[in-house]
Amino acid sequence: EELLSDLKQAAESSATEAPSLLSVTMRVLVGLAEGVLSTGGEKAKAAAEEAVVDFLRHVALPLCSGLAEVCESAGQKPSWSSSLTQLACELCRALCRVAASLSSQNKEVVEEAMTALFRFCIATRSTAADAKPTEGEDKVEVTADPVSVAASGSLAEAPLDAALLRLLLLRSASLKGRTLQAPRGEIAAELLCQLVTSLGQQPCSAAVGELLSALGEASREAAKRQVEAASKSKTTGEGGGALPHLLLAVAALSEQLVGFGEKAEKDAANKGKGVAAVEKVVPAVCGCISEVCTILGQRLGASPLAAIIRACGALAPL
C-alpha cells in the first residue's frame, strides 16, 4: 500500500519526470514479486507472475538495453540527471530481486533478465575504462560511479549458477570475435571470472562440465584474436584482452569442484553422473589450453603464462 501510494503521488505531481515515475514503478515491481509470489495464493501468484513478466519484457528489459546502448556508444560516462541515475540503480536492483523471485518458476525470464544486466554491467564498467583525460590534464580522475556500483552489486547478488554463467558467456557480444581483444572484451572476461569465482564450491554436474568446456573454447578463441591483433598492429601482443581472465576462470572453476580426490573415494555416491560429465570434458579443456600455448608461441607473456600454470594445476587432479 505504501508503494502504491508513492506511485499515485508521483503520477499526480506535475513536476514528476518520467525517470522518477519509473523508479517508483520498479519498487512496486519488486514488492509484487517478493510479496505476492512468495506468500500469495495460487491465483494471486499466477496473476502476479504474469504482471511481473509483462512489465519486465515490455518496460524493464528494453529500458536496460537502451541504457546499455547509451553507455556503449558514448565512449565515456554519460551525463545523466540525478533522477535517471536513480532509475538506473533501481532498475539493476529490480532485475536482480525479481530474477531471484522467479528463479524456480520461470527460468527463461531469469535468463533474459541476467543477460540484460550482464550487458549493462559491462557497459557501465567500460565507460570508465574508455574515459579520456580532459584538456590540460595528464590522467583521468576515477570516481565511483553509482550506476556501475549498483549494476555490479546486483549481478553479484543475482541467482547465478554454472548453466546461467555459460549462457552469459555464449550470448555476450563482448566475448565474441575481435571484441575479445578490445577493452570491453577484457572487462567482460574479468567480470565473468569474478562471477565464476563467486560460485564457491560446486558439486560436479553436466552444467559445470559444459561451463568448463565453454571457457576452454573461449580461451582458445581469445588466443587467436590476440595473435591476430598483434599481427595487425605489429606489436608483441603479450598481454591484455580477455585471455588471462578466461584462463583464470577455468582455474577457479576447476579448483572449486567437489567430488574428486581422497574425499570422493571415501564417498562412492559422489562418483556418479556429475563426476563422469566433468571427467569427459577435461581432456578437451586441456587440449584447448595446449592450443593456446601453440597459438601464442613466443608471444606468450607473463600474465597468460601465470594463468595457464594455475589452470593446469587445477585441472591435473581431475
C-alpha positions as a printed NumPy array, in Angstrom:
array([[  0.   ,   0.   ,   0.   ],
       [  2.884,   2.358,   0.77 ],
       [  4.429,   1.735,  -2.626],
       [  1.135,   2.246,  -4.424],
       [  0.637,   5.484,  -2.53 ],
       [  4.085,   6.687,  -3.66 ],
       [  3.25 ,   5.764,  -7.226],
       [ -0.071,   7.625,  -7.103],
       [  1.566,  10.766,  -5.707],
       [  4.288,  10.625,  -8.355],
       [  1.731,  10.241, -11.129],
       [ -0.341,  13.172,  -9.863],
       [  2.629,  15.516,  -9.425],
       [  3.04 ,  17.919, -12.345],
       [  6.776,  18.15 , -11.599],
       [  7.378,  14.423, -11.917],
       [  9.803,  13.338, -14.618],
       [  9.451,  10.001, -16.384],
       [ 12.59 ,   8.566, -14.693],
       [ 11.198,   9.344, -11.241],
       [  7.871,   7.722, -12.074],
       [  9.618,   4.63 , -13.425],
       [ 11.832,   4.428, -10.325],
       [  8.766,   4.164,  -8.126],
       [  7.298,   1.608, -10.538],
       [ 10.446,  -0.501, -10.154],
       [  9.848,  -0.558,  -6.392],
       [  6.263,  -1.662,  -6.973],
       [  7.541,  -4.408,  -9.287],
       [  9.943,  -5.707,  -6.637],
       [  7.272,  -5.529,  -3.955],
       [  4.882,  -7.502,  -6.127],
       [  7.494, -10.148,  -6.951],
       [  8.823, -10.606,  -3.43 ],
       [  5.448, -10.282,  -1.735],
       [  2.698, -11.976,  -3.705],
       [  4.925, -14.556,  -5.436],
       [  6.239, -15.836,  -2.113],
       [  3.16 , -15.638,   0.103],
       [  0.053, -15.33 ,  -2.078],
       [ -2.445, -17.985,  -3.079],
       [ -2.198, -19.894,  -6.345],
       [ -4.4  , -17.489,  -8.321],
       [ -2.649, -14.448,  -6.852],
       [  0.761, -15.93 ,  -7.649],
       [ -0.247, -16.663, -11.237],
       [ -1.604, -13.131, -11.73 ],
       [  1.465, -11.576, -10.086],
       [  3.865, -13.61 , -12.21 ],
       [  2.04 , -12.616, -15.387],
       [  2.154,  -8.931, -14.418],
       [  5.842,  -9.083, -13.457],
       [  6.857, -10.889, -16.653],
       [  4.886,  -8.467, -18.828],
       [  6.489,  -5.458, -17.136],
       [  9.966,  -6.966, -17.444],
       [  9.631,  -7.747, -21.132],
       [  7.842,  -4.57 , -22.202],
       [  9.484,  -1.978, -19.937],
       [ 12.406,  -3.055, -17.77 ],
       [ 14.403,  -5.134, -20.27 ],
       [ 14.045,  -2.688, -23.217],
       [ 14.989,   0.139, -20.835],
       [ 18.057,  -1.781, -19.669],
       [ 19.1  ,  -2.458, -23.269],
       [ 18.606,   1.187, -24.164],
       [ 20.738,   2.42 , -21.265],
       [ 23.433,  -0.116, -22.203],
       [ 23.449,   1.193, -25.785],
       [ 23.879,   4.74 , -24.488],
       [ 26.932,   3.678, -22.485],
       [ 28.392,   1.603, -25.335],
       [ 28.085,   4.397, -27.882],
       [ 29.109,   7.265, -25.605],
       [ 32.771,   6.276, -25.186],
       [ 32.698,   7.906, -21.771],
       [ 30.385,   8.188, -18.791],
       [ 27.072,   9.692, -19.977],
       [ 25.895,  12.888, -18.318],
       [ 22.781,  11.581, -16.62 ],
       [ 20.454,  13.565, -14.392],
       [ 20.061,  12.537, -10.774],
       [ 16.622,  11.081, -11.496],
       [ 17.956,   8.996, -14.402],
       [ 20.857,   7.79 , -12.247],
       [ 18.369,   6.764,  -9.565],
       [ 16.26 ,   4.968, -12.165],
       [ 19.264,   3.023, -13.496],
       [ 20.18 ,   1.927,  -9.966],
       [ 16.583,   0.916,  -9.18 ],
       [ 16.426,  -0.978, -12.478],
       [ 19.531,  -3.05 , -11.638],
       [ 18.228,  -3.918,  -8.186],
       [ 14.797,  -4.775,  -9.605],
       [ 16.232,  -7.146, -12.221],
       [ 18.252,  -8.941,  -9.553],
       [ 15.471,  -9.285,  -6.991],
       [ 12.769, -10.212,  -9.489],
       [ 15.074, -12.845, -11.007],
       [ 15.596, -14.287,  -7.531],
       [ 11.824, -14.443,  -7.007],
       [ 11.256, -16.172, -10.352],
       [ 14.323, -18.453, -10.284],
       [ 12.296, -21.571,  -9.516],
       [  9.265, -20.651, -11.636],
       [ 10.355, -19.069, -14.911],
       [ 13.953, -19.797, -15.925],
       [ 13.503, -18.245, -19.367],
       [ 12.676, -14.833, -17.893],
       [ 15.55 , -15.142, -15.409],
       [ 17.92 , -15.8  , -18.31 ],
       [ 16.63 , -12.735, -20.16 ],
       [ 16.995, -10.541, -17.071],
       [ 20.531, -11.726, -16.256],
       [ 21.67 , -11.387, -19.877],
       [ 20.482,  -7.765, -19.916],
       [ 22.037,  -7.   , -16.513],
       [ 25.371,  -8.585, -17.527],
       [ 25.493,  -6.448, -20.67 ],
       [ 24.625,  -3.284, -18.736],
       [ 27.261,  -4.039, -16.111],
       [ 29.931,  -4.431, -18.82 ],
       [ 28.789,  -1.214, -20.5  ],
       [ 28.953,   0.865, -17.312],
       [ 32.402,  -0.501, -16.437],
       [ 33.62 ,   0.188, -19.977],
       [ 32.713,   3.872, -19.838],
       [ 35.196,   4.359, -17.002],
       [ 37.856,   2.349, -18.847],
       [ 37.307,   4.301, -22.089],
       [ 37.332,   7.712, -20.388],
       [ 39.986,  10.138, -21.615],
       [ 41.629,  12.961, -19.649],
       [ 40.25 ,  16.416, -20.214],
       [ 42.351,  19.071, -21.884],
       [ 45.228,  20.176, -19.67 ],
       [ 45.169,  17.018, -17.502],
       [ 47.543,  14.058, -17.66 ],
       [ 45.231,  11.372, -16.331],
       [ 41.586,  10.542, -15.757],
       [ 40.212,  11.132, -12.281],
       [ 38.456,   7.88 , -11.381],
       [ 35.418,   8.184,  -9.119],
       [ 32.941,   5.574,  -8.004],
       [ 30.005,   5.616, -10.407],
       [ 26.784,   4.815,  -8.503],
       [ 25.242,   3.162, -11.577],
       [ 28.245,   0.903, -12.139],
       [ 28.345,   0.053,  -8.427],
       [ 24.626,  -0.792,  -8.445],
       [ 24.956,  -2.923, -11.595],
       [ 27.965,  -4.857, -10.267],
       [ 26.404,  -5.33 ,  -6.836],
       [ 23.094,  -6.524,  -8.276],
       [ 24.822,  -9.   , -10.577],
       [ 26.883, -10.343,  -7.665],
       [ 23.688, -10.938,  -5.657],
       [ 21.761, -12.487,  -8.551],
       [ 20.752, -16.19 ,  -8.6  ],
       [ 23.618, -17.347, -10.839],
       [ 24.709, -20.937, -11.399],
       [ 27.017, -22.752, -13.822],
       [ 24.339, -23.115, -16.505],
       [ 23.454, -19.429, -16.407],
       [ 27.107, -18.323, -16.489],
       [ 27.66 , -20.488, -19.56 ],
       [ 24.662, -18.815, -21.165],
       [ 26.09 , -15.356, -20.391],
       [ 29.42 , -16.384, -21.913],
       [ 27.804, -17.677, -25.104],
       [ 25.341, -14.798, -25.504],
       [ 27.582, -11.835, -24.711],
       [ 28.67 ,  -9.877, -27.779],
       [ 31.63 ,  -8.614, -25.728],
       [ 33.04 , -12.161, -25.579],
       [ 32.926, -12.862, -29.296],
       [ 35.256, -12.259, -32.231],
       [ 37.555,  -9.27 , -32.281],
       [ 35.909,  -7.78 , -29.208],
       [ 37.757, -10.391, -27.13 ],
       [ 40.922,  -8.332, -27.607],
       [ 39.191,  -4.975, -27.096],
       [ 38.94 ,  -3.231, -23.695],
       [ 35.269,  -4.192, -23.464],
       [ 36.137,  -7.841, -24.014],
       [ 38.752,  -7.704, -21.281],
       [ 36.249,  -6.126, -18.888],
       [ 33.604,  -8.737, -19.759],
       [ 36.042, -11.616, -19.203],
       [ 37.209, -10.146, -15.894],
       [ 33.604,  -9.81 , -14.737],
       [ 32.805, -13.365, -15.821],
       [ 35.859, -14.657, -13.945],
       [ 34.688, -12.853, -10.801],
       [ 31.244, -14.444, -11.129],
       [ 32.732, -17.914, -11.637],
       [ 34.901, -17.444,  -8.548],
       [ 31.917, -16.276,  -6.511],
       [ 30.086, -19.557,  -7.193],
       [ 32.146, -21.205,  -4.457],
       [ 32.391, -24.962,  -4.155],
       [ 30.464, -26.71 ,  -6.904],
       [ 29.297, -30.33 ,  -6.987],
       [ 30.218, -31.989, -10.258],
       [ 27.409, -31.861, -12.796],
       [ 26.762, -31.754, -16.513],
       [ 26.198, -27.972, -16.267],
       [ 29.59 , -27.443, -14.631],
       [ 31.236, -29.584, -17.299],
       [ 29.588, -27.559, -20.053],
       [ 30.729, -24.28 , -18.476],
       [ 34.292, -25.605, -18.152],
       [ 34.257, -26.678, -21.795],
       [ 32.866, -23.307, -22.953],
       [ 35.569, -21.44 , -21.003],
       [ 38.267, -23.585, -22.603],
       [ 36.932, -22.939, -26.101],
       [ 36.606, -19.214, -25.392],
       [ 40.242, -19.142, -24.193],
       [ 41.395, -20.713, -27.458],
       [ 39.417, -18.171, -29.487],
       [ 40.815, -15.307, -27.375],
       [ 44.367, -16.513, -28.09 ],
       [ 43.672, -16.44 , -31.831],
       [ 42.298, -12.919, -31.595],
       [ 45.298, -11.787, -29.538],
       [ 47.749, -13.006, -32.193],
       [ 45.585, -11.53 , -34.946],
       [ 45.534,  -8.125, -33.254],
       [ 49.286,  -8.237, -32.622],
       [ 49.996,  -9.083, -36.268],
       [ 47.932,  -6.143, -37.5  ],
       [ 49.464,  -3.674, -35.046],
       [ 52.966,  -5.187, -35.379],
       [ 53.373,  -5.468, -31.61 ],
       [ 54.405,  -8.348, -29.365],
       [ 50.809,  -8.853, -28.219],
       [ 51.927, -10.415, -24.959],
       [ 49.181,  -9.111, -22.704],
       [ 45.768,  -7.516, -22.462],
       [ 42.487,  -8.753, -23.787],
       [ 40.17 , -11.403, -22.419],
       [ 42.579, -14.368, -22.477],
       [ 44.156, -14.187, -18.979],
       [ 40.772, -13.745, -17.306],
       [ 39.207, -16.656, -19.199],
       [ 42.103, -18.933, -18.233],
       [ 41.765, -17.814, -14.612],
       [ 38.06 , -18.657, -14.793],
       [ 38.996, -22.182, -15.931],
       [ 41.358, -22.439, -12.958],
       [ 38.846, -21.021, -10.466],
       [ 36.06 , -23.368, -11.56 ],
       [ 38.379, -26.403, -11.514],
       [ 39.648, -25.556,  -8.033],
       [ 36.126, -25.295,  -6.686],
       [ 34.876, -28.658,  -7.908],
       [ 33.74 , -31.104,  -5.239],
       [ 33.777, -34.834,  -5.905],
       [ 37.414, -35.624,  -6.663],
       [ 40.362, -36.767,  -4.58 ],
       [ 40.534, -38.727,  -1.325],
       [ 37.218, -37.448,  -0.009],
       [ 35.428, -38.575,  -3.168],
       [ 36.994, -42.026,  -2.964],
       [ 35.519, -42.478,   0.504],
       [ 32.115, -41.381,  -0.697],
       [ 31.064, -43.589,  -3.593],
       [ 27.871, -41.555,  -4.039],
       [ 29.947, -38.668,  -5.385],
       [ 31.261, -40.844,  -8.198],
       [ 28.133, -40.533, -10.28 ],
       [ 26.99 , -38.95 , -13.497],
       [ 28.145, -35.474, -12.443],
       [ 31.766, -36.508, -11.995],
       [ 31.652, -38.515, -15.223],
       [ 30.335, -35.457, -17.081],
       [ 33.244, -33.342, -15.844],
       [ 35.837, -36.055, -16.473],
       [ 34.561, -36.313, -20.046],
       [ 35.328, -32.663, -20.897],
       [ 38.665, -32.314, -19.045],
       [ 40.798, -33.723, -21.933],
       [ 39.156, -31.287, -24.351],
       [ 39.746, -28.337, -21.995],
       [ 43.392, -29.377, -21.573],
       [ 43.591, -29.584, -25.354],
       [ 42.296, -26.013, -25.64 ],
       [ 44.976, -24.791, -23.217],
       [ 47.644, -26.663, -25.196],
       [ 46.39 , -24.941, -28.348],
       [ 46.595, -21.584, -26.577],
       [ 50.297, -22.205, -25.926],
       [ 50.849, -23.248, -29.547],
       [ 48.938, -20.281, -30.959],
       [ 50.734, -17.71 , -28.823],
       [ 54.203, -19.203, -29.225],
       [ 56.806, -16.547, -28.493],
       [ 54.009, -14.093, -27.767],
       [ 53.156, -15.957, -24.558],
       [ 53.587, -13.269, -21.919],
       [ 53.797, -13.39 , -18.132],
       [ 50.089, -12.794, -17.463],
       [ 48.646, -15.578, -19.643],
       [ 51.517, -17.901, -18.655],
       [ 50.704, -17.49 , -14.96 ],
       [ 47.025, -18.158, -15.712],
       [ 47.935, -21.273, -17.763],
       [ 50.093, -22.658, -14.947],
       [ 47.305, -22.166, -12.429],
       [ 44.705, -23.682, -14.759],
       [ 46.864, -26.743, -15.443],
       [ 47.497, -27.184, -11.734],
       [ 43.761, -27.082, -11.066],
       [ 42.902, -29.443, -13.919],
       [ 45.592, -32.024, -13.113],
       [ 43.644, -33.748, -10.265],
       [ 40.593, -34.025, -12.495]])
